[in-house]
Amino acid sequence: MNGLDPDFRRRLDAFEESLRRRGVQVRMVCGYRSVEEQERLYAVGRTMAGSVVTKARGGFSWHNYGLAADYAFVVDGKLSWEGPWRTFGLVARTCGLEWGGDWKRFPDRPHVQWRGGRTIAQMQRLAKKQAE
């Protein structure tokens, strides 16, 4: 997927393969997001109609740095939000990924991310430096 960190992509490949070996089919539905796209999503449920879908403003999401991905299950050839989430989370953790389903304040079961020991502030500084 374009825009994903190469180390994160390798972890996702292992994650997807591990799920496949367990008979669980998934498809990534979102990886990298621009800051502008993140801002549009942040507006949903706030200044736009709909339910809140993210707590992260643009620049504060790991998606903005190619270090997060959202998945759906593939059931009978169709995308589904119903599936073995416990297995999904267990495999994510086994692959060294942070699973959004573990979050207490705003659980996000389709979400996995990998920080690589970095903070959002570090990623913001790096992005700013690269833009200069």
Residue frames as qw, qx, qy, qz and C-alpha x, y, z in Angstrom:
[[0.000, 0.890, 0.457, 0.000, 0.00, 0.00, 0.00],
 [0.379, 0.586, -0.025, 0.716, 1.30, 3.41, -0.95],
 [0.197, -0.742, 0.151, -0.623, 2.48, 5.61, 1.86],
 [0.863, -0.498, -0.044, -0.075, 3.03, 2.85, 4.42],
 [0.223, -0.763, 0.607, -0.024, 6.32, 2.67, 6.29],
 [0.637, 0.351, -0.669, -0.154, 8.29, -0.32, 4.88],
 [0.094, 0.181, -0.884, 0.420, 8.95, -1.85, 8.32],
 [0.517, 0.130, 0.463, -0.708, 5.27, -1.50, 9.21],
 [0.723, 0.334, -0.324, -0.510, 4.29, -3.05, 5.86],
 [0.430, 0.270, -0.859, 0.068, 6.44, -6.13, 6.66],
 [0.175, -0.004, 0.782, -0.598, 4.71, -6.45, 10.03],
 [0.642, 0.261, 0.148, -0.706, 1.33, -6.19, 8.31],
 [0.627, 0.328, -0.636, -0.309, 2.32, -8.91, 5.82],
 [0.218, 0.127, -0.917, 0.308, 3.20, -11.23, 8.73],
 [0.364, 0.123, 0.531, -0.755, -0.03, -10.26, 10.51],
 [0.693, 0.300, -0.153, -0.637, -2.19, -10.98, 7.46],
 [0.549, 0.276, -0.782, -0.107, -0.40, -14.30, 6.83],
 [0.007, 0.067, -0.862, 0.502, -0.85, -15.35, 10.45],
 [0.549, 0.214, 0.335, -0.736, -4.57, -14.59, 10.24],
 [0.670, 0.344, -0.457, -0.473, -4.81, -16.48, 6.95],
 [0.332, 0.210, -0.910, 0.134, -3.20, -19.56, 8.56],
 [0.181, 0.135, 0.762, -0.607, -5.98, -19.39, 11.17],
 [0.141, 0.475, 0.829, 0.259, -8.63, -19.27, 8.46],
 [0.010, 0.811, 0.346, -0.472, -9.37, -15.56, 8.92],
 [0.462, 0.431, 0.374, 0.679, -9.50, -13.46, 5.76],
 [0.124, -0.793, -0.236, 0.547, -9.04, -9.71, 6.08],
 [0.493, 0.576, 0.269, 0.593, -8.61, -6.79, 3.73],
 [0.290, -0.330, -0.178, 0.880, -6.95, -3.50, 4.54],
 [0.180, 0.801, 0.548, 0.156, -9.52, -0.76, 3.98],
 [0.036, 0.979, -0.061, 0.190, -7.36, 2.19, 5.00],
 [0.790, -0.081, -0.155, 0.588, -3.63, 2.72, 5.44],
 [0.322, -0.100, -0.032, 0.941, -1.92, 6.05, 4.90],
 [0.062, 0.860, 0.504, 0.051, -4.14, 9.13, 5.23],
 [0.308, 0.470, -0.033, 0.826, -3.18, 12.68, 4.44],
 [0.108, -0.201, -0.509, 0.830, -3.54, 15.29, 7.16],
 [0.363, 0.031, -0.171, -0.916, -6.38, 16.85, 5.15],
 [0.603, -0.166, -0.698, -0.348, -8.24, 13.55, 4.92],
 [0.401, -0.224, -0.745, 0.483, -7.77, 13.05, 8.67],
 [0.091, 0.123, 0.246, -0.957, -9.25, 16.50, 9.31],
 [0.528, -0.079, -0.428, -0.729, -12.29, 15.59, 7.19],
 [0.601, -0.224, -0.767, 0.001, -12.78, 12.41, 9.21],
 [0.244, -0.160, -0.582, 0.759, -12.34, 14.35, 12.45],
 [0.277, -0.024, -0.039, -0.960, -15.17, 16.68, 11.37],
 [0.548, -0.238, -0.697, -0.398, -17.63, 13.76, 11.12],
 [0.559, -0.522, -0.626, 0.155, -19.88, 13.84, 14.17],
 [0.331, -0.427, -0.235, 0.808, -18.63, 17.29, 15.09],
 [0.172, 0.492, -0.073, -0.850, -19.18, 19.84, 12.33],
 [0.416, 0.152, -0.673, -0.592, -20.47, 17.29, 9.79],
 [0.841, -0.153, 0.020, -0.519, -23.37, 14.85, 10.06],
 [0.801, 0.158, -0.577, 0.041, -22.71, 11.35, 11.38],
 [0.802, -0.594, -0.031, 0.061, -21.18, 9.64, 14.37],
 [0.145, -0.843, 0.513, 0.072, -17.67, 10.41, 15.57],
 [0.959, 0.247, -0.133, 0.041, -15.24, 8.08, 13.79],
 [0.703, 0.221, -0.320, 0.596, -11.89, 9.31, 15.13],
 [0.457, -0.831, -0.184, 0.257, -10.50, 11.14, 18.13],
 [0.589, -0.300, 0.246, 0.709, -7.38, 12.22, 16.23],
 [0.291, 0.883, 0.008, -0.367, -7.07, 15.50, 14.40],
 [0.758, 0.611, -0.106, 0.202, -4.90, 15.78, 11.31],
 [0.285, 0.688, -0.522, 0.416, -1.25, 15.28, 12.19],
 [0.412, -0.443, 0.625, -0.494, -2.14, 13.39, 15.38],
 [0.945, 0.077, 0.178, -0.262, -3.01, 10.05, 13.78],
 [0.525, -0.381, 0.693, 0.313, -0.50, 7.30, 13.06],
 [0.663, 0.553, 0.492, 0.115, -2.28, 6.95, 9.71],
 [0.231, 0.966, -0.054, -0.101, -0.76, 10.32, 8.76],
 [0.147, -0.745, 0.637, 0.133, 2.72, 8.80, 9.02],
 [0.695, 0.321, -0.589, -0.259, 2.02, 5.49, 7.29],
 [0.119, 0.263, -0.875, 0.388, 2.11, 3.61, 10.59],
 [0.467, 0.151, 0.648, -0.582, -1.55, 2.60, 10.99],
 [0.266, -0.009, -0.767, -0.584, -4.04, 0.49, 9.07],
 [0.607, 0.057, 0.426, -0.668, -7.71, -0.39, 9.35],
 [0.077, 0.087, -0.950, -0.289, -9.09, -3.78, 8.34],
 [0.753, 0.022, 0.106, -0.649, -12.37, -5.47, 7.57],
 [0.543, -0.093, 0.835, 0.005, -13.07, -9.19, 7.43],
 [0.426, 0.241, -0.588, -0.644, -13.83, -10.91, 4.14],
 [0.469, 0.101, 0.810, -0.337, -16.85, -13.19, 4.55],
 [0.592, 0.495, 0.636, 0.027, -18.29, -14.94, 1.52],
 [0.497, 0.356, 0.366, 0.702, -16.33, -12.57, -0.71],
 [0.073, -0.843, -0.242, -0.475, -17.78, -9.44, 0.91],
 [0.206, 0.342, -0.482, 0.780, -16.36, -7.00, 3.44],
 [0.600, -0.615, -0.476, -0.186, -17.79, -7.35, 6.92],
 [0.079, -0.638, 0.443, -0.625, -17.29, -5.67, 10.27],
 [0.846, -0.346, 0.234, -0.331, -18.40, -8.87, 11.99],
 [0.762, 0.374, -0.514, 0.126, -15.70, -11.42, 12.62],
 [0.831, -0.353, -0.321, 0.284, -13.31, -12.93, 15.14],
 [0.041, 0.913, -0.165, 0.370, -12.08, -9.71, 16.72],
 [0.698, -0.645, 0.311, 0.001, -10.44, -11.51, 19.66],
 [0.869, 0.082, 0.300, 0.384, -8.32, -13.54, 17.23],
 [0.412, 0.798, 0.075, 0.433, -7.58, -10.38, 15.23],
 [0.268, -0.902, 0.226, -0.252, -6.33, -8.61, 18.39],
 [0.837, -0.411, 0.336, 0.134, -4.33, -11.60, 19.62],
 [0.797, 0.318, 0.248, 0.449, -2.56, -11.97, 16.28],
 [0.199, 0.901, -0.029, 0.386, -1.92, -8.21, 16.08],
 [0.484, -0.809, 0.316, -0.109, -0.24, -8.22, 19.49],
 [0.894, -0.141, 0.350, 0.243, 1.75, -11.36, 18.58],
 [0.660, 0.524, 0.207, 0.496, 3.05, -9.52, 15.49],
 [0.446, -0.216, -0.153, 0.855, 4.18, -6.55, 17.60],
 [0.043, -0.465, -0.358, -0.809, 1.29, -4.32, 16.60],
 [0.153, 0.148, 0.537, -0.816, -0.86, -2.17, 18.85],
 [0.068, -0.432, -0.831, -0.344, -4.53, -3.10, 18.47],
 [0.208, -0.301, -0.009, -0.931, -7.16, -0.37, 18.73],
 [0.680, -0.401, -0.519, -0.327, -9.56, -2.88, 20.32],
 [0.622, -0.236, -0.540, 0.516, -7.44, -2.69, 23.49],
 [0.082, 0.296, -0.126, 0.943, -8.04, 1.02, 23.90],
 [0.107, -0.422, -0.771, 0.464, -10.21, 1.89, 26.91],
 [0.120, 0.485, 0.211, -0.840, -11.49, 5.37, 25.94],
 [0.590, 0.549, -0.115, -0.581, -12.31, 4.86, 22.26],
 [0.636, -0.112, 0.744, 0.173, -11.93, 1.22, 21.21],
 [0.506, 0.635, -0.292, -0.504, -11.26, 0.89, 17.47],
 [0.833, -0.105, 0.543, -0.005, -11.27, -2.83, 16.64],
 [0.801, 0.570, 0.134, 0.126, -10.41, -2.51, 12.92],
 [0.170, 0.927, -0.293, 0.161, -7.28, -0.45, 13.72],
 [0.875, -0.263, 0.003, 0.407, -3.67, -1.64, 14.12],
 [0.202, 0.945, -0.207, 0.156, -0.60, 0.55, 14.39],
 [0.858, -0.121, -0.116, 0.486, 3.12, 0.37, 15.00],
 [0.127, -0.989, 0.035, 0.067, 4.97, 3.26, 16.58],
 [0.784, 0.387, -0.216, 0.434, 8.47, 1.86, 16.24],
 [0.595, -0.350, -0.320, 0.648, 9.43, 3.48, 19.54],
 [0.166, 0.242, 0.129, 0.947, 8.47, 6.93, 18.27],
 [0.076, 0.545, 0.571, -0.609, 6.03, 9.53, 19.53],
 [0.347, 0.800, 0.467, 0.143, 3.53, 11.61, 17.57],
 [0.114, -0.946, 0.101, 0.285, 5.59, 14.72, 18.46],
 [0.450, -0.411, 0.619, 0.495, 8.68, 13.12, 16.90],
 [0.466, 0.394, 0.710, 0.350, 6.73, 12.22, 13.77],
 [0.162, 0.938, 0.298, -0.067, 5.34, 15.75, 13.51],
 [0.243, -0.814, 0.330, 0.411, 8.84, 17.24, 13.78],
 [0.494, -0.123, 0.727, 0.460, 10.15, 14.82, 11.17],
 [0.393, 0.652, 0.616, 0.202, 7.29, 15.62, 8.78],
 [0.019, 0.975, 0.078, -0.209, 7.87, 19.36, 9.25],
 [0.366, -0.618, 0.518, 0.466, 11.59, 18.96, 8.60],
 [0.495, 0.151, 0.753, 0.406, 10.92, 16.92, 5.44],
 [0.294, 0.822, 0.485, 0.057, 8.49, 19.58, 4.19],
 [0.164, -0.883, 0.114, 0.424, 11.11, 22.35, 4.52]]
